[in-house]
Amino acid sequence: MNASQLLFRIRAMTLLFVVSLILSGATAIPVYSEMKWLMATHVFSQDTAIGAWLWKVWLGVKEVNDNNLFLFYGYDWLAFGHIVIGMAFIGPYRDPVRNKWVIEWGMLACIAVLPLALIMGPSRGIPWFHILIDCCFGIIGIIPLYVVRRWINQLEKIR
């Protein structure tokens, strides 16, 4: 693979990662509408662990919406954080070799998802299946970053 092919692949994978990161954060903003729609679909029975959990989440979201709307401001900042983290990847997009550290930082952030979910999840009463979903964000997120890091190392050797 030549340098231009590697650069194209690095940029495409970095862009995919950033778009995924921003979209995952942006879903926090319409949480009330999302939960209202999900509960109206009746996809999950309340007799299942997932259905019971989603019902509990819905009741909490509805309570916040009805009585403490200001708490959703934290969700807005969560989305903003995802956008700002995504902006950090402009550096590797523009000059991957020089900004390889951002990719490595992103990999560390993905790893850090695991202890946060595994420690804070149980302490907040989050069920195990939801904790596993949260852990998947870190596990899945590290894969494209690892691939990009390998490609950057190859590009570095070519140059």
C-alpha positions as CSV (number, residue, x, y, z in Angstrom):
1,M,0.0,0.0,0.0
2,N,1.4,3.4,-0.9
3,A,1.3,6.6,1.1
4,S,-1.7,8.1,-0.6
5,Q,-3.8,5.0,-0.1
6,L,-2.8,4.8,3.5
7,L,-3.7,8.5,4.0
8,F,-7.1,8.0,2.4
9,R,-7.8,5.0,4.6
10,I,-6.7,6.8,7.7
11,R,-8.9,9.8,6.9
12,A,-11.9,7.7,6.1
13,M,-11.7,5.6,9.2
14,T,-11.0,8.7,11.4
15,L,-14.1,10.4,9.8
16,L,-16.2,7.3,10.5
17,F,-15.1,7.3,14.1
18,V,-15.8,11.0,14.6
19,V,-19.3,10.7,13.0
20,S,-20.1,7.7,15.1
21,L,-18.9,9.5,18.2
22,I,-20.9,12.6,17.5
23,L,-24.1,10.6,16.7
24,S,-23.8,8.6,19.8
25,G,-23.6,11.8,21.9
26,A,-26.3,13.6,20.0
27,T,-28.8,10.9,20.9
28,A,-28.7,12.2,24.4
29,I,-30.4,15.5,23.5
30,P,-33.9,14.1,22.5
31,V,-33.9,11.5,25.2
32,Y,-37.5,12.3,26.2
33,S,-38.8,11.9,22.7
34,E,-36.8,8.8,22.1
35,M,-38.0,7.1,25.2
36,K,-41.6,8.2,24.6
37,W,-41.4,6.7,21.1
38,L,-39.7,3.5,22.3
39,M,-42.3,2.9,25.0
40,A,-45.1,3.5,22.6
41,T,-43.8,0.8,20.3
42,H,-44.2,-1.9,23.0
43,V,-41.3,-3.7,21.5
44,F,-40.1,-4.8,25.0
45,S,-42.5,-6.5,27.4
46,Q,-42.4,-5.2,31.0
47,D,-42.2,-8.9,31.9
48,T,-38.6,-9.0,30.7
49,A,-35.6,-7.6,32.4
50,I,-34.9,-5.2,29.5
51,G,-38.6,-4.2,29.4
52,A,-38.7,-3.6,33.1
53,W,-35.5,-1.5,33.0
54,L,-36.7,0.5,30.1
55,W,-40.0,1.2,31.9
56,K,-38.0,2.4,34.9
57,V,-35.9,4.6,32.7
58,W,-39.0,6.0,31.0
59,L,-40.6,6.9,34.3
60,G,-37.4,8.7,35.4
61,V,-37.1,10.6,32.1
62,K,-40.8,11.5,32.3
63,E,-40.4,12.7,35.9
64,V,-37.5,14.9,34.9
65,N,-39.3,16.3,31.9
66,D,-42.4,17.1,33.9
67,N,-40.8,18.4,37.1
68,N,-37.1,19.1,36.6
69,L,-36.5,19.9,33.0
70,F,-33.3,21.7,33.8
71,L,-31.6,18.3,34.5
72,F,-31.7,17.6,30.8
73,Y,-29.2,20.4,30.4
74,G,-26.6,17.8,31.5
75,Y,-27.6,15.7,28.5
76,D,-27.0,18.7,26.3
77,W,-23.5,19.0,27.8
78,L,-23.0,15.2,27.3
79,A,-23.7,15.7,23.6
80,F,-21.4,18.7,23.5
81,G,-18.6,16.7,25.1
82,H,-18.9,14.1,22.3
83,I,-18.7,16.9,19.7
84,V,-15.6,18.4,21.3
85,I,-13.9,15.0,21.6
86,G,-14.7,14.5,17.9
87,M,-13.0,17.8,17.1
88,A,-9.8,16.6,18.6
89,F,-9.5,14.1,15.7
90,I,-9.2,17.0,13.2
91,G,-5.4,16.8,14.0
92,P,-5.0,13.2,12.9
93,Y,-7.2,13.8,9.9
94,R,-5.0,16.6,8.7
95,D,-1.6,15.2,9.7
96,P,-1.8,11.6,11.0
97,V,1.8,11.0,11.7
98,R,2.3,14.3,13.6
99,N,-0.9,13.8,15.6
100,K,-0.8,10.0,16.2
101,W,-0.9,10.8,20.0
102,V,-4.6,11.8,19.6
103,I,-5.4,8.4,18.2
104,E,-3.6,6.8,21.2
105,W,-5.4,9.2,23.6
106,G,-8.7,8.0,22.0
107,M,-7.7,4.4,22.6
108,L,-7.0,5.2,26.2
109,A,-10.4,6.9,26.5
110,C,-12.0,3.7,25.1
111,I,-10.2,1.6,27.7
112,A,-11.3,4.0,30.4
113,V,-15.0,3.3,29.6
114,L,-14.7,-0.1,31.1
115,P,-13.7,0.7,34.7
116,L,-16.1,3.6,34.7
117,A,-19.0,1.4,33.6
118,L,-18.0,-1.5,35.8
119,I,-17.5,0.7,38.9
120,M,-20.2,3.4,38.6
121,G,-22.8,1.3,36.9
122,P,-23.5,-1.0,39.9
123,S,-23.2,1.9,42.4
124,R,-26.0,3.7,40.4
125,G,-28.2,0.6,40.2
126,I,-27.7,0.1,36.5
127,P,-28.4,-3.6,35.4
128,W,-25.6,-5.7,34.2
129,F,-26.9,-5.9,30.5
130,H,-26.9,-2.1,30.3
131,I,-23.4,-2.0,31.8
132,L,-22.3,-4.5,29.1
133,I,-23.8,-2.2,26.4
134,D,-21.8,0.7,27.8
135,C,-18.6,-1.4,27.8
136,C,-19.2,-2.2,24.2
137,F,-18.8,1.4,23.3
138,G,-15.3,1.3,24.6
139,I,-14.5,-2.1,23.1
140,I,-16.0,-1.3,19.6
141,G,-14.6,2.2,19.6
142,I,-11.0,1.0,20.2
143,I,-11.1,-1.2,17.0
144,P,-11.1,1.5,14.4
145,L,-8.6,3.5,16.4
146,Y,-6.2,0.5,16.6
147,V,-6.5,0.0,12.9
148,V,-5.8,3.7,12.2
149,R,-2.8,3.6,14.6
150,R,-1.4,0.6,12.6
151,W,-1.9,2.5,9.3
152,I,-0.2,5.6,10.7
153,N,2.8,3.5,11.8
154,Q,3.0,2.1,8.2
155,L,2.7,5.6,6.8
156,E,5.4,6.8,9.1
157,K,7.8,4.1,7.8
158,I,7.0,5.0,4.2
159,R,7.8,8.6,4.7
